Amino acid sequence: MIRTLSGVSVVALLAVSASSASAQDLMFPKGEGDFSWAALESFAASHDYTGEKLMVTGATTGDDAERYRTLYAYFTDATGAEVEYSGSESFEQDIVIASQAGGLPDVALFPQPGLAKDLASKGALVAVDDAMTDFMTTNYAAGDSWKQLATFPGSDGGDHVFGLFFGTDVKSLVWYVPEQFEEAGYEIPETQEDLFALSEQIVADGGTPWCIGLGSGAATGWPATDWVEDMMLRTASLEDYDRWVSNDLKFNDPIVVNAIEQYGKYALTEGFVDGGPSAAASTDFRDSPDGMFDFPPKCYMHKQASFIPIFFPEGVEAGTDVEFFYFPPFASEEALGRPVLGSGGLASVTNDRDVTKGFMEFLGSPIAHEIMMAQGQFLSPHKDANLDIYTSDVQRALGEILTTATSFRFDGSDLMPGEIGTNAFWTGMVDYTTGKPAQQVADEVQTRWDAIQ
């Protein structure tokens, strides 16, 4: 039997440290600033949970938890209910044990959807109703991508939606130094065709367009898998992407081989990469952007996710010294729109209570996203959240990429079996970058996949 959360307009969660949130000392005074205060007032007028306590658990701990305590305080102020959060670095093990022992909280946040999918199949999660599904499709950008990503088989074998994503990251980015582009007269490319032409122009001008680094210790190769996943989203349908992740579309299918070779157009073309393909295969990903900041620059562009600024040289400020642009789609594949590759935390309901329903409704409102946005380090695809609330131009630009996306998908390698996604795929991309043909690499990965089925 499937447990269904009824009467909910939204589901969400993020974490605070192992303590309760109170309504004291609201960080952003109600009525001030460009927040959606009217929505909060309306919510408070129709929800009274005085004396109730809500239990939430997740993986977030330490200083990061303070931002969520700030958010939960507004729920307490509006309803009188106390929110108690317990965070643990061993969350993924703890939630499994709790599901087996009958000690689940009211809401759980999964850093990645894989474990939620497993627990949903065992009846440990509460499926949301049609209103929740409609909410995600209507209020989040990227069409029904977010609904699709939260849809898993339940204990009855049928597909159901088991939560909502709250807080996301973006991988489809290319970093560059604006001053260098301006001096050289280069413009931001709007299509893959323009991006490749720009790369050729940089070479013709005597420069090197790309810095690429696949090194990451035991995880060497993963940056190239991100390239391939982005290329899959720009050359194949979402259905084919999802079938690839589940191996219903074989890894050695021409569609996948084409995506690998699209990465190769940048990584393997002579003169395109600082140090050439062999250097790309061995350079640590944390060091690979450094060439952009040399004078003269060793490269002009670097493709990497929104986290990479923490590895830029000391003194380099994102948004001032270095900026990014969206990794563009192919003009020849206009029907595929503006896809975005990224990640996000899935909030799922584990205990169907009235206060839980109210908590989810609150967290789905734009003001919940705005309160998080106003504290930094939080991105949202919520179309009604005010982008002006973001604390920096960098965050705002990332938010705009999310809210203008026509589709969104997670890192495919993270969703594949570990033997493939965090092993064969990684090593295969190193092999390809150092000279092995794409078809041979794809055949070898598929052989590994066949062996574990």
Secondary structure per residue as TSV (DSSP state, phi and psi in degrees):
chain	resnum	aa	ss	phi	psi
A	1	M	-	360.0	137.3
A	2	I	-	-92.0	129.1
A	3	R	-	-82.3	127.9
A	4	T	E	-118.9	132.2
A	5	L	E	-87.3	110.2
A	6	S	-	-101.6	155.5
A	7	G	S	70.4	22.3
A	8	V	-	-105.3	131.7
A	9	S	S	-93.0	-9.8
A	10	V	-	-168.8	151.7
A	11	V	-	-129.4	133.9
A	12	A	-	-164.8	166.5
A	13	L	-	-166.7	142.4
A	14	L	-	-145.8	167.2
A	15	A	-	-102.7	154.5
A	16	V	-	-126.6	174.4
A	17	S	-	-69.8	175.9
A	18	A	S	-73.3	73.9
A	19	S	E	-162.8	177.4
A	20	S	E	-94.4	154.9
A	21	A	E	-98.6	133.4
A	22	S	-	-117.4	168.8
A	23	A	S	-87.3	3.5
A	24	Q	S	-74.8	145.9
A	25	D	S	54.1	58.4
A	26	L	-	-60.3	129.6
A	27	M	S	-62.1	-40.6
A	28	F	S	-113.6	108.0
A	29	P	-	-54.9	134.2
A	30	K	T	-60.8	136.1
A	31	G	T	92.3	-10.2
A	32	E	-	-106.3	147.3
A	33	G	S	81.0	-178.7
A	34	D	S	-94.9	34.5
A	35	F	S	-81.1	163.5
A	36	S	-	-85.0	65.4
A	37	W	H	-64.8	-33.2
A	38	A	H	-59.5	-37.8
A	39	A	H	-65.3	-38.6
A	40	L	H	-66.1	-42.0
A	41	E	H	-63.0	-42.5
A	42	S	H	-63.8	-40.9
A	43	F	H	-63.9	-46.1
A	44	A	H	-61.4	-34.8
A	45	A	H	-68.3	-21.4
A	46	S	H	-115.6	7.9
A	47	H	-	-138.1	115.9
A	48	D	-	-128.6	111.8
A	49	Y	-	-123.5	35.3
A	50	T	T	-53.4	129.1
A	51	G	T	89.3	-8.7
A	52	E	-	-83.5	156.4
A	53	K	E	-130.0	135.3
A	54	L	E	-113.3	130.8
A	55	M	E	-103.8	125.3
A	56	V	E	-128.9	142.4
A	57	T	E	-137.6	152.0
A	58	G	E	-169.5	-169.3
A	59	A	S	-97.1	-10.6
A	60	T	-	-75.9	131.1
A	61	T	-	-137.1	175.1
A	62	G	G	68.7	-150.3
A	63	D	G	-61.6	-32.0
A	64	D	G	-60.0	-28.1
A	65	A	H	-66.1	-23.3
A	66	E	H	-60.9	-34.6
A	67	R	H	-63.6	-34.7
A	68	Y	H	-79.2	-30.5
A	69	R	H	-61.1	-40.4
A	70	T	H	-59.5	-44.4
A	71	L	H	-63.8	-48.1
A	72	Y	H	-63.9	-26.5
A	73	A	H	-61.5	-31.1
A	74	Y	H	-71.1	-34.2
A	75	F	H	-65.6	-43.6
A	76	T	H	-62.3	-42.8
A	77	D	H	-62.0	-37.5
A	78	A	H	-79.1	-32.0
A	79	T	H	-120.2	-18.8
A	80	G	-	86.2	-3.7
A	81	A	-	-85.7	145.1
A	82	E	E	-94.7	137.4
A	83	V	E	-109.4	121.0
A	84	E	E	-111.5	122.1
A	85	Y	E	-112.0	139.4
A	86	S	E	-125.1	115.0
A	87	G	E	-108.1	147.1
A	88	S	-	-152.2	140.3
A	89	E	T	-69.2	-16.1
A	90	S	T	-103.5	28.7
A	91	F	H	-51.0	-44.9
A	92	E	H	-63.8	-34.0
A	93	Q	H	-76.1	-40.9
A	94	D	H	-63.6	-41.0
A	95	I	H	-69.6	-31.0
A	96	V	H	-67.3	-45.2
A	97	I	H	-61.1	-43.2
A	98	A	H	-62.7	-37.1
A	99	S	H	-67.6	-31.4
A	100	Q	H	-80.4	-30.2
A	101	A	H	-94.7	-3.8
A	102	G	T	79.3	24.9
A	103	G	-	-116.8	37.1
A	104	L	-	-68.8	150.4
A	105	P	-	-77.7	-165.5
A	106	D	S	-85.0	-36.4
A	107	V	E	-140.7	142.1
A	108	A	E	-130.8	140.4
A	109	L	E	-108.0	124.0
A	110	F	E	-102.6	122.7
A	111	P	S	-58.9	-32.5
A	112	Q	S	-135.9	151.4
A	113	P	H	-76.4	-9.3
A	114	G	H	-57.9	-47.3
A	115	L	H	-67.9	-38.1
A	116	A	H	-59.9	-40.5
A	117	K	H	-59.7	-42.5
A	118	D	H	-65.5	-45.5
A	119	L	H	-68.3	-34.4
A	120	A	H	-61.5	-40.0
A	121	S	H	-66.0	-20.1
A	122	K	T	-98.6	4.9
A	123	G	T	81.6	14.7
A	124	A	-	-85.5	-15.6
A	125	L	S	-111.1	155.6
A	126	V	B	-96.5	121.0
A	127	A	E	-71.0	139.5
A	128	V	E	-84.5	162.5
A	129	D	-	-92.7	-175.3
A	130	D	H	-62.4	-32.6
A	131	A	H	-62.7	-38.8
A	132	M	H	-67.7	-42.7
A	133	T	H	-61.1	-44.2
A	134	D	H	-63.4	-36.0
A	135	F	H	-60.4	-47.7
A	136	M	H	-63.1	-42.2
A	137	T	H	-67.4	-35.5
A	138	T	H	-84.2	-41.0
A	139	N	H	-99.5	-16.6
A	140	Y	B	-100.2	146.0
A	141	A	S	-71.5	177.2
A	142	A	S	73.4	33.0
A	143	G	T	60.7	-131.6
A	144	D	T	-101.8	22.3
A	145	S	H	-56.6	-45.0
A	146	W	H	-67.6	-37.0
A	147	K	H	-62.8	-43.9
A	148	Q	H	-61.3	-40.4
A	149	L	H	-70.3	-20.4
A	150	A	T	-99.8	7.5
A	151	T	E	-97.3	121.1
A	152	F	E	-135.2	162.7
A	153	P	E	-69.3	133.8
A	154	G	-	-89.2	-173.1
A	155	S	T	-67.1	-16.3
A	156	D	T	-88.5	-1.5
A	157	G	S	88.5	-13.2
A	158	G	S	-87.8	155.9
A	159	D	E	-81.3	135.5
A	160	H	E	-142.6	160.3
A	161	V	E	-91.6	126.4
A	162	F	-	-118.7	34.8
A	163	G	-	149.9	-170.9
A	164	L	E	-140.2	142.6
A	165	F	E	-84.1	133.3
A	166	F	E	-135.9	105.8
A	167	G	E	94.2	120.4
A	168	T	E	-135.8	166.9
A	169	D	E	-129.6	157.5
A	170	V	E	-118.6	133.6
A	171	K	-	-109.4	-20.6
A	172	S	-	-80.3	64.7
A	173	L	E	-129.7	148.6
A	174	V	E	-124.2	123.3
A	175	W	E	-93.5	146.3
A	176	Y	E	-155.9	163.8
A	177	V	-	-100.7	112.1
A	178	P	H	-55.2	-38.8
A	179	E	H	-61.5	-39.0
A	180	Q	H	-68.8	-41.6
A	181	F	H	-62.1	-43.3
A	182	E	H	-64.3	-44.7
A	183	E	H	-63.7	-35.3
A	184	A	H	-87.4	-9.5
A	185	G	T	78.7	23.6
A	186	Y	-	-87.9	143.5
A	187	E	-	-110.8	155.4
A	188	I	-	-68.3	124.4
A	189	P	-	-73.2	141.5
A	190	E	S	-100.9	-14.1
A	191	T	S	-137.6	165.0
A	192	Q	H	-63.7	-35.7
A	193	E	H	-61.5	-40.5
A	194	D	H	-67.9	-37.8
A	195	L	H	-65.5	-41.6
A	196	F	H	-68.2	-39.5
A	197	A	H	-63.4	-39.1
A	198	L	H	-63.0	-42.3
A	199	S	H	-59.0	-43.5
A	200	E	H	-63.8	-38.7
A	201	Q	H	-65.8	-40.5
A	202	I	H	-61.3	-42.3
A	203	V	H	-63.2	-44.2
A	204	A	H	-61.6	-29.6
A	205	D	T	-84.0	0.8
A	206	G	T	95.0	6.7
A	207	G	-	-104.7	-176.7
A	208	T	-	-122.3	121.1
A	209	P	-	-71.2	-35.2
A	210	W	B	-124.8	143.0
A	211	C	-	-110.2	125.3
A	212	I	-	-131.9	135.9
A	213	G	-	-139.2	120.7
A	214	L	-	-99.5	-6.3
A	215	G	B	-68.5	135.9
A	216	S	-	-164.1	46.1
A	217	G	G	59.6	-129.6
A	218	A	G	-67.5	-15.7
A	219	A	G	-100.0	15.7
A	220	T	T	-53.4	131.8
A	221	G	T	114.3	-20.2
A	222	W	H	-62.1	-34.5
A	223	P	H	-59.1	-32.5
A	224	A	H	-70.9	-30.1
A	225	T	H	-66.0	-33.1
A	226	D	H	-64.3	-40.1
A	227	W	H	-57.9	-48.0
A	228	V	H	-64.5	-41.6
A	229	E	H	-63.3	-42.8
A	230	D	H	-62.6	-39.5
A	231	M	H	-68.6	-35.3
A	232	M	H	-59.8	-43.5
A	233	L	H	-67.5	-21.1
A	234	R	H	-99.8	-5.3
A	235	T	H	-128.0	-10.5
A	236	A	S	-134.1	161.0
A	237	S	-	-71.9	162.8
A	238	L	H	-61.6	-36.0
A	239	E	H	-62.0	-42.3
A	240	D	H	-68.2	-37.2
A	241	Y	H	-60.6	-47.9
A	242	D	H	-65.0	-38.3
A	243	R	H	-67.0	-34.0
A	244	W	H	-64.3	-45.9
A	245	V	H	-60.9	-34.9
A	246	S	H	-92.1	-2.0
A	247	N	T	71.2	15.2
A	248	D	S	-71.4	-29.3
A	249	L	S	-101.0	115.6
A	250	K	-	-64.9	149.4
A	251	F	T	-63.0	-26.0
A	252	N	T	-98.0	15.4
A	253	D	S	-64.9	146.7
A	254	P	H	-54.5	-29.8
A	255	I	H	-62.6	-43.3
A	256	V	H	-73.0	-42.4
A	257	V	H	-59.3	-38.7
A	258	N	H	-61.9	-42.4
A	259	A	H	-63.4	-40.4
A	260	I	H	-60.8	-43.9
A	261	E	H	-70.3	-26.3
A	262	Q	H	-65.7	-38.8
A	263	Y	H	-61.1	-41.9
A	264	G	H	-63.3	-26.8
A	265	K	H	-58.8	-30.9
A	266	Y	H	-93.3	-43.8
A	267	A	H	-76.9	-28.4
A	268	L	T	-108.4	-14.1
A	269	T	S	-66.0	130.6
A	270	E	T	-57.2	129.4
A	271	G	T	87.8	-5.5
A	272	F	S	-82.3	-25.3
A	273	V	B	-122.9	134.7
A	274	D	T	-58.3	119.5
A	275	G	T	84.8	-8.5
A	276	G	H	82.9	176.4
A	277	P	H	-57.3	-38.2
A	278	S	H	-64.4	-38.2
A	279	A	H	-67.7	-40.0
A	280	A	H	-59.1	-40.8
A	281	A	H	-67.9	-26.4
A	282	S	H	-108.4	-19.1
A	283	T	S	-70.1	134.0
A	284	D	B	-65.8	136.1
A	285	F	T	-60.0	-28.3
A	286	R	T	-71.7	-27.9
A	287	D	T	-93.1	-18.2
A	288	S	G	-62.3	-29.2
A	289	P	G	-74.6	-13.4
A	290	D	G	-56.4	-32.8
A	291	G	G	-61.7	-22.8
A	292	M	G	-65.4	-24.3
A	293	F	G	-101.5	3.3
A	294	D	S	-77.8	161.9
A	295	F	S	-130.6	116.2
A	296	P	S	-69.1	159.1
A	297	P	-	-66.0	140.3
A	298	K	S	-79.0	-17.4
A	299	C	-	-159.5	162.7
A	300	Y	S	-108.9	-18.9
A	301	M	E	-142.0	153.6
A	302	H	E	-147.4	122.2
A	303	K	E	-91.5	119.1
A	304	Q	-	-165.6	164.2
A	305	A	-	-72.8	176.4
A	306	S	T	-67.1	-12.7
A	307	F	T	-81.1	-15.5
A	308	I	G	-60.7	-25.4
A	309	P	G	-56.4	-24.3
A	310	I	G	-66.9	-14.7
A	311	F	G	-105.5	3.0
A	312	F	S	-68.7	156.1
A	313	P	-	-55.1	152.4
A	314	E	T	-57.0	135.6
A	315	G	T	93.3	-13.6
A	316	V	-	-81.2	125.4
A	317	E	-	-112.1	120.4
A	318	A	B	-64.7	136.3
A	319	G	T	95.3	-17.7
A	320	T	T	-119.7	-60.3
A	321	D	T	-86.7	-26.4
A	322	V	B	-144.0	141.6
A	323	E	E	-132.1	-177.3
A	324	F	E	-138.6	161.6
A	325	F	E	-133.4	159.1
A	326	Y	E	-66.0	131.8
A	327	F	-	-65.8	109.2
A	328	P	-	-77.5	163.5
A	329	P	-	-84.6	171.2
A	330	F	-	-81.3	134.3
A	331	A	G	-62.2	-30.7
A	332	S	G	-76.3	-7.4
A	333	E	G	-123.0	48.7
A	334	E	G	-58.5	-32.5
A	335	A	G	-64.4	-19.2
A	336	L	G	-82.6	-6.3
A	337	G	-	68.0	-144.0
A	338	R	-	-117.1	82.2
A	339	P	E	-76.1	151.5
A	340	V	E	-129.9	133.7
A	341	L	E	-99.9	135.7
A	342	G	E	-171.0	-153.9
A	343	S	E	-147.5	171.0
A	344	G	E	-173.8	159.2
A	345	G	E	-94.3	132.4
A	346	L	E	-97.8	120.9
A	347	A	E	-92.9	126.4
A	348	S	E	-129.1	145.6
A	349	V	E	-89.4	133.2
A	350	T	-	-118.5	-5.9
A	351	N	S	-147.3	112.0
A	352	D	-	-82.1	94.5
A	353	R	-	-126.9	159.1
A	354	D	H	-60.6	-43.4
A	355	V	H	-67.2	-32.1
A	356	T	H	-65.2	-42.9
A	357	K	H	-60.3	-43.2
A	358	G	H	-65.9	-38.8
A	359	F	H	-62.1	-42.4
A	360	M	H	-66.2	-39.9
A	361	E	H	-61.6	-42.5
A	362	F	H	-61.4	-48.0
A	363	L	H	-69.7	-18.5
A	364	G	H	-83.6	-12.4
A	365	S	S	-72.2	154.4
A	366	P	H	-59.3	-30.9
A	367	I	H	-66.7	-30.7
A	368	A	H	-63.2	-40.8
A	369	H	H	-68.4	-39.5
A	370	E	H	-65.0	-39.7
A	371	I	H	-62.8	-38.2
A	372	M	H	-70.4	-43.8
A	373	M	H	-58.4	-38.2
A	374	A	T	-69.3	-14.6
A	375	Q	T	-98.2	-2.9
A	376	G	S	83.9	163.7
A	377	Q	S	59.3	34.2
A	378	F	-	-145.5	127.4
A	379	L	B	-119.2	145.1
A	380	S	-	-135.8	141.2
A	381	P	-	-91.1	8.0
A	382	H	B	-67.3	119.0
A	383	K	T	-71.4	-22.0
A	384	D	T	-93.8	-6.0
A	385	A	S	-73.0	137.6
A	386	N	-	-75.7	113.8
A	387	L	G	-63.0	-23.6
A	388	D	G	-65.9	-15.6
A	389	I	G	-72.2	-24.9
A	390	Y	S	-54.8	147.3
A	391	T	S	-85.8	-7.5
A	392	S	S	-151.0	160.4
A	393	D	H	-64.2	-32.5
A	394	V	H	-62.9	-50.4
A	395	Q	H	-61.7	-40.2
A	396	R	H	-64.1	-42.1
A	397	A	H	-65.8	-38.3
A	398	L	H	-64.2	-41.4
A	399	G	H	-61.9	-38.1
A	400	E	H	-65.6	-37.0
A	401	I	H	-61.3	-41.8
A	402	L	H	-66.6	-43.8
A	403	T	H	-80.2	-11.0
A	404	T	T	-104.9	1.1
A	405	A	-	-67.7	143.6
A	406	T	S	-96.4	-15.9
A	407	S	E	-155.5	158.1
A	408	F	E	-144.0	136.5
A	409	R	E	-141.4	155.2
A	410	F	E	-83.6	161.9
A	411	D	-	-51.8	115.3
A	412	G	H	-61.1	-37.7
A	413	S	H	-64.7	-29.7
A	414	D	H	-69.7	-24.0
A	415	L	H	-95.3	-14.5
A	416	M	S	-78.2	161.8
A	417	P	-	-55.4	145.2
A	418	G	H	-54.6	-36.3
A	419	E	H	-60.3	-26.4
A	420	I	I	-100.3	-61.2
A	421	G	I	-65.3	-33.1
A	422	T	I	-115.5	25.9
A	423	N	I	-148.8	-82.7
A	424	A	I	-61.1	-39.9
A	425	F	H	-65.3	-45.9
A	426	W	H	-59.0	-54.1
A	427	T	H	-67.2	-33.7
A	428	G	H	-62.8	-36.1
A	429	M	H	-71.9	-31.6
A	430	V	H	-65.9	-44.2
A	431	D	H	-59.2	-43.2
A	432	Y	H	-64.7	-43.2
A	433	T	H	-64.3	-27.6
A	434	T	T	-99.0	12.2
A	435	G	T	125.6	-11.7
A	436	K	-	-75.1	137.6
A	437	P	-	-60.5	146.7
A	438	A	H	-59.2	-42.5
A	439	Q	H	-62.8	-40.2
A	440	Q	H	-65.9	-42.5
A	441	V	H	-60.4	-46.9
A	442	A	H	-63.3	-39.9
A	443	D	H	-61.4	-42.1
A	444	E	H	-67.7	-38.8
A	445	V	H	-65.3	-42.3
A	446	Q	H	-64.9	-36.8
A	447	T	H	-60.8	-41.9
A	448	R	H	-62.7	-41.6
A	449	W	H	-64.6	-43.1
A	450	D	H	-59.7	-33.5
A	451	A	H	-70.7	-22.6
A	452	I	H	-100.4	-2.2
A	453	Q	-	-90.3	360.0
